Amino acid sequence: MATPTTVYISPQQRKRLFQRARRRSTSFSEELRAALDFYLDLPPDFDQQAFSILVQEAQASLERGIARLDAMSKRVKTTGRKLDEIDRRLDELTQNRI
């Protein structure tokens, strides 16, 4: 069971917690407890700077992957159009021979 506690947070933190609670259909208190649990589950020697670098590298890798997927999607569409054109021409050839 949760116990009432006074915690001073910035107006921006309060606003963001309320927004998150609204989006997730939870309460402000549930979101605050979840944030505290997340923080408390971190190892005591957690290196925030190293984690930030890791997150940046992961984001860059994700963006490269998305760019590759976009390029491949474009190639697949182009190939599909070319195959459709070949199929149309084959149909014309078949029709002309009949």
C-alpha positions, 0 to 999 in steps of 0.5 A: 500500500502506498503512503502519502509523501510530499515531493517537490517537482518542477512545473514541467515535470508535473505537466509531463507526468500528467500528460503521460498519465492521460495518454496511458490511462493511469493516474499521476501517482502511478506514473510517479511511482513507475518513474521512481521504480525505474530509477531505483532499479538502476544499478547504484553505479549507473553511468548516465553519460555512458548510457546517453552515449549508448542511446545516441549510438542506438538512435543513429543505428536505427536511423541508418536501418530505417534509411536502408529500409526506405531505399529497399522499399523504393527499389522493390516498388521500382522493380514491381513497376518494371515487372508489371511493364514486362507482364503487360508487354508479354500479354500484348505479345501473346495477344498479337500471336493469337 
